[in-house]
Each structure stands twice: as structure tokens, then as C-alpha cells.
Amino acid sequence: MKLLLDENLSDKIVPHLLDLFPDSTHVKAHGLIRTDDIVIWTFALQHGYSIVSKDADFHQRALVFGHPPKFVFLRVGNCPTSRITSLLRSSHLVLAEFHSDQKASILVLP
């Protein structure tokens, strides 16, 4: 599973995930900072990423359009980068099951 972290998450998270989620990246690495959500959505679709964000707009888009791409909604509010890193790492198996589920479009992580 390849994760595309949205700009509302730190790009410093990515190196801590690569052992579990190879080829994951951040929108910053692709010049997608301050870009419309549709551009990020299309990029993820074209490159096989699942979007990870705290942005409710992606949640709405996933509800309306389904997948691909899949969407991981982090409902964590303002918290340290280490908390988000730990959440994603500890949810590795849940994320793998979500990725395999042909019907699921959205995964909400608290």
C-alpha cells in the first residue's frame, strides 16, 4: 500500500513509514502544496496512492466518488507528528486489510 500524505501532515512522517509502506510519499515531494483537492485526488488515482489526510473535504469526495483512490481519514485534531507516525505504524494491519477490501473507500482512524 502506497500512502500519499496530504499537506496538513508533516513530510517528516514519510521516512518513518517506508519500511511498512514502501513508495509512500508526501504531496510536497510532487509540488502539490496549496493545490486543489481534485488535483491531489487525480494524482493519487493515476499513481496508485491511497490519500492520508485530516481534511474533511477528501472525506466528502470519497463518499461521493468512492474509490480509487482510497482515503484514510485521520480524526486526530492537532497533535504531534510523532502521534500520527505512531498511529499509522500501529494501524499497519488495519490499513493492509482496508487496501485489500474491494468495497471499502474510506478508513477512519481515531
Phi and psi in degrees as a GROMACS rama.xvg file:
@    title "Ramachandran Plot"
@    xaxis  label "Phi"
@    yaxis  label "Psi"
@TYPE xy
-100.418  125.079  LYS-2
-101.838  139.709  LEU-3
-115.546  107.902  LEU-4
-82.3797  132.061  LEU-5
-74.7174  165.944  ASP-6
-66.3239  -16.7767  GLU-7
-79.536  2.82074  ASN-8
-116.858  148.518  LEU-9
-70.3822  139.577  SER-10
-70.8559  -12.2543  ASP-11
-71.6086  -11.6837  LYS-12
-72.4999  -36.7151  ILE-13
-52.0151  -50.3785  VAL-14
-59.0421  -24.6188  PRO-15
-83.5302  -3.65265  HIS-16
-111.936  -15.4315  LEU-17
-61.6983  -26.9949  LEU-18
-69.4562  -29.5033  ASP-19
-98.7303  -30.7499  LEU-20
-129.19  73.1197  PHE-21
-57.6543  149.726  PRO-22
68.6516  11.1893  ASP-23
-73.4688  158.016  SER-24
-155.5  -179.44  THR-25
-122.209  148.567  HIS-26
-56.4983  -30.4896  VAL-27
-59.1815  -36.6011  LYS-28
-67.1607  -13.3831  ALA-29
-118.435  14.7443  HIS-30
67.249  30.3807  GLY-31
-106.439  22.2886  LEU-32
-74.3456  140.495  ILE-33
56.372  40.0993  ARG-34
-108.112  149.854  THR-35
-58.5642  146.341  ASP-36
-57.6916  -34.3419  ASP-37
-63.8383  -33.6326  ILE-38
-68.2704  -43.6323  VAL-39
-65.5644  -42.5957  ILE-40
-58.2288  -47.2726  TRP-41
-65.1282  -41.6847  THR-42
-59.7095  -46.8114  PHE-43
-61.7529  -42.3371  ALA-44
-61.1838  -47.799  LEU-45
-68.3484  -26.9313  GLN-46
-112.049  7.06265  HIS-47
74.4673  29.8498  GLY-48
-95.1244  154.072  TYR-49
-101.025  132.05  SER-50
-82.841  135.301  ILE-51
-118.904  123.797  VAL-52
-158.934  163.703  SER-53
-102.275  6.31034  LYS-54
-83.583  116.151  ASP-55
-65.552  -21.5077  ALA-56
-62.631  -38.4634  ASP-57
-65.8776  -36.4225  PHE-58
-58.974  -46.9276  HIS-59
-62.9847  -42.5258  GLN-60
-61.8233  -42.1265  ARG-61
-66.0465  -36.42  ALA-62
-64.7476  -40.354  LEU-63
-77.4542  -45.9863  VAL-64
-101.293  -11.7902  PHE-65
69.2299  -152.178  GLY-66
-124.806  164.567  HIS-67
-78.4362  163.296  PRO-68
-78.9587  160.399  PRO-69
-78.901  157.996  LYS-70
-130.357  128.794  PHE-71
-107.398  112.832  VAL-72
-97.0668  114.701  PHE-73
-92.0944  111.349  LEU-74
-98.703  64.5918  ARG-75
-114.664  -8.13821  VAL-76
63.7756  -158.517  GLY-77
-77.8954  122.834  ASN-78
-155.068  164.103  CYS-79
-65.528  152.489  PRO-80
-55.8354  -36.4045  THR-81
-61.9956  -34.3709  SER-82
-65.4892  -43.6121  ARG-83
-67.0907  -41.989  ILE-84
-59.0204  -47.781  THR-85
-62.3257  -41.002  SER-86
-61.7801  -47.7615  LEU-87
-65.6174  -41.735  LEU-88
-65.1887  -44.9291  ARG-89
-71.7859  -16.3955  SER-90
-97.6641  13.9511  SER-91
-51.4864  -48.7845  HIS-92
-67.4169  -39.1042  LEU-93
-63.1219  -42.3131  VAL-94
-65.266  -38.2741  LEU-95
-64.2329  -42.346  ALA-96
-64.1314  -42.0207  GLU-97
-60.2683  -44.3126  PHE-98
-61.8978  -36.7642  HIS-99
-77.8676  -22.8252  SER-100
-73.58  112.915  ASP-101
-67.2052  -19.2543  GLN-102
-99.0776  -23.672  LYS-103
-78.3105  133.383  ALA-104
-109.793  -29.5679  SER-105
-130.505  136.186  ILE-106
-123.026  125.201  LEU-107
-103.418  123.912  VAL-108
-112.127  128.264  LEU-109
